[in-house]
């Protein structure tokens, strides 16, 4: 609300007596208002959460490779099955391929997707409500500024 008053005062001082259109102020309000930005960000976050939840329905493939070089620095003998081995230097490597696919989760993912769809709708409604509320506050302040300007003009004349 303070932002709207400061915006009106700033624009009235810049315009030097010219009237600033309500449409221009409305455009600035929709671009700069913090509450509207927060509502838009909440909507974007909810949409991203929906995408993440939906991604669990798709198969996942992963490929991992691991390699290690082991060098025995002590050179102590190792006794295995009746034989002594000197030094345990060597390479260890492994390759793994993994395929995951969710077959059945008792409707948990479907319920979560439904919840996030409803949450997206609620976020959209919240954004519209915030925009309309801020526009009404701006309209009220704009009307007050016009009345005050008319009063100043009649006092000057």
MDAnalysis code that builds the backbone (N, CA, C; Angstrom):
import MDAnalysis as mda
import numpy as np

u = mda.Universe.empty(471, n_residues=157, atom_resindex=np.repeat(np.arange(157), 3), trajectory=True)
u.add_TopologyAttr("name", ["N", "CA", "C"] * 157)
u.add_TopologyAttr("resid", np.arange(1, 158))
u.add_TopologyAttr("resname", ["UNK", "UNK", "UNK", "UNK", "UNK", "UNK", "UNK", "UNK", "UNK", "UNK", "UNK", "UNK", "UNK", "UNK", "UNK", "UNK", "UNK", "UNK", "UNK", "UNK", "UNK", "UNK", "UNK", "UNK", "UNK", "UNK", "UNK", "UNK", "UNK", "UNK", "UNK", "UNK", "UNK", "UNK", "UNK", "UNK", "UNK", "UNK", "UNK", "UNK", "UNK", "UNK", "UNK", "UNK", "UNK", "UNK", "UNK", "UNK", "UNK", "UNK", "UNK", "UNK", "UNK", "UNK", "UNK", "UNK", "UNK", "UNK", "UNK", "UNK", "UNK", "UNK", "UNK", "UNK", "UNK", "UNK", "UNK", "UNK", "UNK", "UNK", "UNK", "UNK", "UNK", "UNK", "UNK", "UNK", "UNK", "UNK", "UNK", "UNK", "UNK", "UNK", "UNK", "UNK", "UNK", "UNK", "UNK", "UNK", "UNK", "UNK", "UNK", "UNK", "UNK", "UNK", "UNK", "UNK", "UNK", "UNK", "UNK", "UNK", "UNK", "UNK", "UNK", "UNK", "UNK", "UNK", "UNK", "UNK", "UNK", "UNK", "UNK", "UNK", "UNK", "UNK", "UNK", "UNK", "UNK", "UNK", "UNK", "UNK", "UNK", "UNK", "UNK", "UNK", "UNK", "UNK", "UNK", "UNK", "UNK", "UNK", "UNK", "UNK", "UNK", "UNK", "UNK", "UNK", "UNK", "UNK", "UNK", "UNK", "UNK", "UNK", "UNK", "UNK", "UNK", "UNK", "UNK", "UNK", "UNK", "UNK", "UNK", "UNK", "UNK", "UNK", "UNK", "UNK", "UNK"])
u.atoms.positions = np.array([
    [0.823, -1.180, 0.000],
    [0.000, 0.000, 0.000],
    [0.868, 1.244, 0.000],
    [1.947, 1.218, 0.779],
    [2.871, 2.346, 0.790],
    [3.492, 2.530, -0.592],
    [3.718, 1.399, -1.259],
    [4.318, 1.450, -2.588],
    [3.415, 2.210, -3.558],
    [2.110, 2.010, -3.453],
    [1.167, 2.673, -4.344],
    [1.170, 4.178, -4.099],
    [1.190, 4.593, -2.825],
    [1.201, 6.019, -2.502],
    [2.481, 6.667, -3.012],
    [3.624, 6.004, -2.778],
    [4.904, 6.531, -3.264],
    [4.906, 6.604, -4.787],
    [4.337, 5.594, -5.433],
    [4.270, 5.590, -6.891],
    [3.439, 6.757, -7.400],
    [2.294, 6.997, -6.780],
    [1.449, 8.117, -7.194],
    [2.133, 9.460, -6.967],
    [2.791, 9.608, -5.812],
    [3.487, 10.864, -5.534],
    [4.633, 11.091, -6.509],
    [5.375, 10.038, -6.805],
    [6.492, 10.156, -7.744],
    [6.004, 10.531, -9.131],
    [4.978, 9.851, -9.592],
    [4.470, 10.146, -10.932],
    [3.825, 11.521, -11.004],
    [3.205, 11.957, -9.910],
    [2.600, 13.287, -9.945],
    [3.670, 14.371, -9.945],
    [4.813, 14.123, -9.285],
    [5.878, 15.118, -9.306],
    [6.598, 15.141, -10.644],
    [6.650, 14.016, -11.335],
    [7.307, 13.961, -12.638],
    [6.425, 14.573, -13.718],
    [5.125, 14.416, -13.585],
    [4.238, 14.811, -14.674],
    [4.011, 16.320, -14.737],
    [4.371, 17.072, -13.716],
    [4.229, 18.533, -13.706],
    [2.812, 18.971, -14.050],
    [1.868, 18.429, -13.358],
    [0.495, 18.850, -13.549],
    [-0.270, 18.043, -14.575],
    [0.396, 17.231, -15.355],
    [-0.319, 16.403, -16.315],
    [-0.880, 15.192, -15.593],
    [-1.998, 14.742, -16.054],
    [-2.611, 13.568, -15.433],
    [-1.953, 12.302, -15.970],
    [-1.730, 11.392, -15.062],
    [-1.175, 10.091, -15.419],
    [-2.355, 9.140, -15.563],
    [-2.376, 8.375, -16.628],
    [-3.523, 7.498, -16.865],
    [-3.536, 6.344, -15.867],
    [-4.740, 5.914, -15.553],
    [-4.903, 4.789, -14.643],
    [-4.349, 3.511, -15.253],
    [-4.488, 3.350, -16.550],
    [-3.988, 2.143, -17.226],
    [-2.471, 2.028, -17.091],
    [-1.781, 3.160, -17.188],
    [-0.317, 3.136, -17.033],
    [0.062, 2.748, -15.607],
    [-0.645, 3.319, -14.627],
    [-0.375, 2.963, -13.232],
    [-0.695, 1.501, -12.959],
    [-1.762, 1.016, -13.571],
    [-2.129, -0.397, -13.420],
    [-1.048, -1.295, -14.007],
    [-0.523, -0.906, -15.166],
    [0.568, -1.666, -15.784],
    [1.786, -1.703, -14.861],
    [2.153, -0.547, -14.304],
    [3.294, -0.506, -13.381],
    [3.030, -1.341, -12.133],
    [1.808, -1.279, -11.645],
    [1.460, -2.054, -10.461],
    [1.616, -3.541, -10.711],
    [1.114, -4.022, -11.842],
    [1.191, -5.453, -12.144],
    [2.627, -5.915, -12.383],
    [3.496, -4.999, -12.781],
    [4.895, -5.358, -13.021],
    [5.746, -5.281, -11.748],
    [5.452, -4.329, -10.862],
    [6.362, -4.027, -9.756],
    [5.873, -4.427, -8.378],
    [4.597, -4.727, -8.211],
    [4.057, -4.989, -6.888],
    [4.626, -6.274, -6.299],
    [5.079, -6.192, -5.064],
    [5.726, -7.327, -4.401],
    [4.749, -8.465, -4.130],
    [3.527, -8.146, -3.721],
    [2.540, -9.195, -3.440],
    [2.202, -9.992, -4.697],
    [2.118, -9.310, -5.814],
    [1.821, -9.999, -7.076],
    [3.011, -10.858, -7.494],
    [4.217, -10.351, -7.292],
    [5.416, -11.146, -7.617],
    [5.477, -12.407, -6.754],
    [5.122, -12.266, -5.485],
    [5.137, -13.423, -4.582],
    [4.102, -14.454, -5.038],
    [2.916, -14.000, -5.425],
    [1.878, -14.924, -5.891],
    [2.310, -15.638, -7.168],
    [2.962, -14.917, -8.079],
    [3.447, -15.537, -9.310],
    [4.522, -16.580, -9.001],
    [5.403, -16.258, -8.058],
    [6.454, -17.199, -7.681],
    [5.875, -18.446, -7.026],
    [4.859, -18.279, -6.178],
    [4.209, -19.440, -5.558],
    [3.553, -20.321, -6.614],
    [2.963, -19.711, -7.627],
    [2.362, -20.481, -8.718],
    [3.430, -21.261, -9.479],
    [4.557, -20.618, -9.758],
    [5.649, -21.306, -10.462],
    [6.202, -22.464, -9.639],
    [6.343, -22.262, -8.337],
    [6.847, -23.324, -7.459],
    [5.891, -24.515, -7.459],
    [4.601, -24.241, -7.406],
    [3.606, -25.318, -7.401],
    [3.638, -26.084, -8.717],
    [3.804, -25.382, -9.826],
    [3.902, -26.057, -11.123],
    [5.145, -26.941, -11.194],
    [6.257, -26.481, -10.640],
    [7.484, -27.287, -10.637],
    [7.331, -28.517, -9.745],
    [6.670, -28.374, -8.622],
    [6.427, -29.534, -7.757],
    [5.568, -30.575, -8.468],
    [4.606, -30.099, -9.250],
    [3.770, -31.012, -10.025],
    [4.625, -31.772, -11.045],
    [5.538, -31.067, -11.705],
    [6.414, -31.726, -12.688],
    [7.306, -32.774, -12.027],
    [7.817, -32.445, -10.845],
    [8.666, -33.399, -10.131],
    [7.868, -34.643, -9.751],
    [6.671, -34.437, -9.258],
    [5.836, -35.587, -8.868],
    [5.459, -36.425, -10.080],
    [5.216, -35.777, -11.206],
    [4.862, -36.502, -12.423],
    [6.058, -37.279, -12.976],
    [7.263, -36.803, -12.699],
    [8.451, -37.488, -13.214],
    [8.645, -38.867, -12.592],
    [8.033, -39.124, -11.438],
    [8.147, -40.442, -10.818],
    [7.421, -41.518, -11.617],
    [6.544, -41.113, -12.521],
    [5.817, -42.081, -13.332],
    [6.651, -42.614, -14.497],
    [7.717, -41.938, -14.837],
    [8.550, -42.328, -15.978],
    [9.671, -43.253, -15.532],
    [10.121, -44.145, -16.418],
    [11.230, -45.032, -16.049],
    [12.543, -44.253, -15.911],
    [13.406, -44.785, -15.067],
    [14.708, -44.164, -14.825],
    [15.806, -45.161, -15.159],
    [16.780, -44.712, -15.899],
    [17.928, -45.539, -16.265],
    [19.178, -44.841, -15.759],
    [20.030, -45.598, -15.091],
    [21.291, -45.019, -14.619],
    [22.432, -45.975, -14.919],
    [23.565, -45.409, -15.271],
    [24.774, -46.167, -15.580],
    [25.883, -45.629, -14.704],
    [26.508, -46.503, -13.928],
    [27.578, -46.095, -13.018],
    [28.842, -46.885, -13.318],
    [29.954, -46.198, -13.300],
    [31.257, -46.830, -13.487],
    [32.140, -46.420, -12.329],
    [32.844, -47.409, -11.773],
    [33.723, -47.159, -10.643],
    [35.048, -47.853, -10.914],
    [36.138, -47.132, -10.709],
    [37.471, -47.712, -10.904],
    [38.381, -47.213, -9.795],
    [39.248, -48.130, -9.338],
    [40.147, -47.776, -8.247],
    [41.456, -48.538, -8.421],
    [42.559, -47.875, -8.141],
    [43.880, -48.499, -8.188],
    [44.375, -48.629, -6.763],
    [44.620, -49.872, -6.332],
    [45.108, -50.136, -4.984],
    [46.571, -50.550, -5.041],
    [47.356, -49.899, -4.269],
    [48.777, -50.242, -4.228],
    [49.160, -50.525, -2.785],
    [49.768, -51.673, -2.586],
    [50.203, -52.067, -1.259],
    [51.535, -51.382, -0.975],
    [51.545, -50.481, -0.048],
    [52.766, -49.743, 0.278],
    [53.625, -50.474, 1.305],
    [53.040, -51.392, 2.041],
    [53.776, -52.085, 3.095],
    [54.578, -53.252, 2.530],
    [54.108, -53.851, 1.480],
    [54.736, -55.027, 0.859],
    [54.806, -56.195, 1.830],
    [53.797, -56.315, 2.658],
    [53.773, -57.423, 3.605],
    [53.103, -58.615, 2.931],
    [53.534, -59.831, 3.267],
    [52.933, -61.013, 2.650],
    [51.525, -61.246, 3.168],
    [50.696, -61.761, 2.281],
    [49.329, -62.109, 2.630],
    [49.175, -63.606, 2.463],
    [48.594, -64.257, 3.445],
    [48.420, -65.694, 3.429],
    [46.997, -66.020, 3.009],
    [46.813, -66.671, 1.846],
    [45.502, -67.063, 1.353],
    [45.588, -68.511, 0.887],
    [44.753, -69.378, 1.449],
    [44.656, -70.794, 1.065],
    [46.014, -71.496, 1.034],
    [46.782, -71.274, 2.036],
    [48.043, -71.978, 2.142],
    [49.172, -71.394, 1.322],
    [48.992, -70.264, 0.697],
    [50.052, -69.639, -0.089],
    [50.262, -68.215, 0.395],
    [51.497, -67.795, 0.288],
    [51.853, -66.431, 0.628],
    [51.902, -65.589, -0.645],
    [51.279, -64.439, -0.595],
    [51.323, -63.491, -1.711],
    [51.990, -62.211, -1.213],
    [52.921, -61.718, -1.990],
    [53.627, -60.503, -1.593],
    [53.056, -59.340, -2.394],
    [52.542, -58.363, -1.674],
    [51.983, -57.161, -2.307],
    [50.583, -57.402, -2.845],
    [49.741, -56.481, -2.631],
    [48.372, -56.572, -3.112],
    [48.055, -55.388, -4.033],
    [48.856, -55.180, -5.024],
    [48.644, -54.070, -5.951],
    [47.741, -54.540, -7.080],
    [46.766, -53.686, -7.432],
    [45.885, -54.066, -8.529],
    [44.797, -53.047, -8.774],
    [44.028, -53.293, -9.810],
    [42.903, -52.433, -10.194],
    [41.590, -53.101, -9.803],
    [40.671, -52.264, -9.381],
    [39.317, -52.724, -9.113],
    [38.382, -51.845, -9.940],
    [37.552, -52.473, -10.735],
    [36.607, -51.725, -11.564],
    [35.240, -52.390, -11.496],
    [34.220, -51.561, -11.632],
    [32.871, -52.105, -11.695],
    [32.006, -51.209, -12.582],
    [31.080, -51.844, -13.248],
    [30.144, -51.159, -14.123],
    [28.750, -51.671, -13.783],
    [27.821, -50.724, -13.572],
    [26.464, -51.156, -13.237],
    [25.448, -50.364, -14.060],
    [24.435, -51.065, -14.478],
    [23.321, -50.467, -15.206],
    [22.067, -50.744, -14.398],
    [21.290, -49.680, -14.166],
    [20.108, -49.821, -13.329],
    [18.895, -49.264, -14.068],
    [17.796, -49.985, -14.002],
    [16.541, -49.591, -14.625],
    [15.455, -49.648, -13.570],
    [14.815, -48.503, -13.285],
    [13.744, -48.439, -12.290],
    [12.458, -47.997, -12.965],
    [11.377, -48.670, -12.624],
    [10.067, -48.284, -13.132],
    [9.030, -48.596, -12.066],
    [8.230, -47.597, -11.755],
    [7.194, -47.758, -10.749],
    [6.010, -48.494, -11.360],
    [5.749, -49.685, -10.880],
    [4.634, -50.462, -11.398],
    [3.329, -50.170, -10.662],
    [3.396, -50.141, -9.350],
    [2.174, -49.962, -8.581],
    [2.517, -49.361, -7.229],
    [1.816, -48.319, -6.844],
    [2.050, -47.715, -5.533],
    [0.741, -47.451, -4.788],
    [-0.284, -48.243, -5.095],
    [-1.581, -48.168, -4.433],
    [-2.248, -46.808, -4.615],
    [-2.004, -46.138, -5.733],
    [-2.654, -44.862, -6.046],
    [-2.038, -43.651, -5.381],
    [-0.902, -43.810, -4.736],
    [-0.270, -42.707, -4.023],
    [0.141, -41.585, -4.983],
    [0.811, -41.937, -6.073],
    [1.270, -40.930, -7.029],
    [0.086, -40.245, -7.704],
    [-0.934, -41.000, -8.038],
    [-2.122, -40.423, -8.667],
    [-2.794, -39.427, -7.726],
    [-2.890, -39.758, -6.456],
    [-3.486, -38.849, -5.480],
    [-2.652, -37.587, -5.300],
    [-1.329, -37.743, -5.286],
    [-0.463, -36.573, -5.164],
    [-0.576, -35.669, -6.382],
    [-0.666, -36.273, -7.574],
    [-0.831, -35.470, -8.788],
    [-2.146, -34.694, -8.741],
    [-3.199, -35.340, -8.284],
    [-4.481, -34.648, -8.135],
    [-4.392, -33.507, -7.137],
    [-3.675, -33.741, -6.048],
    [-3.492, -32.701, -5.042],
    [-2.742, -31.511, -5.618],
    [-1.694, -31.784, -6.409],
    [-0.920, -30.689, -6.986],
    [-1.711, -29.956, -8.066],
    [-2.584, -30.644, -8.811],
    [-3.434, -29.960, -9.787],
    [-4.377, -28.990, -9.076],
    [-4.950, -29.439, -7.978],
    [-5.826, -28.561, -7.196],
    [-5.028, -27.401, -6.619],
    [-3.807, -27.680, -6.178],
    [-2.952, -26.629, -5.626],
    [-2.586, -25.595, -6.693],
    [-2.373, -26.041, -7.933],
    [-2.096, -25.106, -9.026],
    [-3.312, -24.221, -9.267],
    [-4.503, -24.811, -9.267],
    [-5.724, -24.021, -9.458],
    [-5.900, -22.998, -8.336],
    [-5.633, -23.405, -7.110],
    [-5.744, -22.491, -5.973],
    [-4.719, -21.365, -6.099],
    [-3.501, -21.683, -6.540],
    [-2.476, -20.654, -6.718],
    [-2.870, -19.668, -7.807],
    [-3.481, -20.165, -8.882],
    [-3.947, -19.263, -9.942],
    [-5.038, -18.327, -9.418],
    [-5.975, -18.884, -8.652],
    [-7.031, -18.054, -8.082],
    [-6.463, -17.036, -7.089],
    [-5.480, -17.451, -6.328],
    [-4.839, -16.545, -5.375],
    [-4.134, -15.402, -6.105],
    [-3.484, -15.710, -7.217],
    [-2.830, -14.670, -8.015],
    [-3.857, -13.686, -8.562],
    [-4.947, -14.208, -9.113],
    [-6.002, -13.328, -9.646],
    [-6.591, -12.457, -8.530],
    [-6.823, -13.063, -7.364],
    [-7.369, -12.308, -6.243],
    [-6.405, -11.196, -5.822],
    [-5.127, -11.511, -5.730],
    [-4.132, -10.522, -5.338],
    [-4.067, -9.390, -6.350],
    [-4.093, -9.728, -7.635],
    [-4.065, -8.697, -8.670],
    [-5.291, -7.787, -8.568],
    [-6.475, -8.391, -8.439],
    [-7.701, -7.594, -8.353],
    [-7.713, -6.720, -7.102],
    [-7.255, -7.271, -5.993],
    [-7.228, -6.505, -4.746],
    [-6.286, -5.315, -4.863],
    [-5.101, -5.526, -5.438],
    [-4.147, -4.434, -5.588],
    [-4.655, -3.382, -6.572],
    [-5.345, -3.822, -7.611],
    [-5.907, -2.875, -8.581],
    [-6.989, -2.027, -7.922],
    [-7.809, -2.634, -7.058],
    [-8.836, -1.863, -6.352],
    [-8.225, -0.847, -5.397],
    [-7.153, -1.234, -4.715],
    [-6.467, -0.285, -3.833],
    [-5.882, 0.854, -4.663],
    [-5.283, 0.519, -5.793],
    [-4.737, 1.546, -6.679],
    [-5.842, 2.470, -7.180],
    [-6.981, 1.908, -7.560],
    [-8.101, 2.714, -8.045],
    [-8.577, 3.679, -6.961],
    [-8.648, 3.203, -5.731],
    [-9.043, 4.054, -4.620],
    [-8.050, 5.199, -4.426],
    [-6.765, 4.883, -4.433],
    [-5.734, 5.913, -4.259],
    [-5.706, 6.875, -5.448],
    [-5.936, 6.355, -6.651],
    [-5.964, 7.198, -7.845],
    [-7.135, 8.173, -7.773],
    [-8.270, 7.677, -7.327],
    [-9.449, 8.529, -7.175],
    [-9.194, 9.617, -6.140],
    [-8.594, 9.243, -5.000],
    [-8.254, 10.230, -3.972],
    [-7.287, 11.274, -4.509],
    [-6.297, 10.836, -5.301],
    [-5.335, 11.780, -5.868],
    [-6.022, 12.739, -6.835],
    [-6.975, 12.246, -7.627],
    [-7.703, 13.123, -8.549],
    [-8.555, 14.139, -7.790],
    [-9.198, 13.692, -6.729],
    [-10.012, 14.617, -5.930],
    [-9.122, 15.670, -5.287],
    [-7.994, 15.242, -4.739],
    [-7.061, 16.202, -4.116],
    [-6.504, 17.167, -5.150],
    [-6.245, 16.682, -6.356],
    [-5.731, 17.551, -7.410],
    [-6.786, 18.591, -7.794],
    [-8.049, 18.173, -7.886],
    [-9.130, 19.111, -8.200],
    [-9.278, 20.145, -7.073],
    [-9.130, 19.704, -5.830],
    [-9.201, 20.642, -4.701],
    [-8.073, 21.656, -4.759],
    [-6.862, 21.219, -5.090],
    [-5.725, 22.126, -5.215],
    [-5.940, 23.118, -6.352],
    [-6.493, 22.636, -7.460],
    [-6.728, 23.526, -8.597],
    [-7.756, 24.603, -8.223],
    [-8.806, 24.219, -7.508],
    [-9.822, 25.216, -7.112],
    [-9.257, 26.170, -6.077],
    [-8.354, 25.700, -5.193],
    [-7.746, 26.606, -4.214],
    [-6.796, 27.594, -4.873],
    [-6.073, 27.157, -5.908],
    [-5.127, 28.037, -6.591],
    [-5.882, 29.102, -7.373],
    [-6.956, 28.732, -8.033],
    [-7.721, 29.692, -8.825],
    [-8.538, 30.524, -7.903],
])
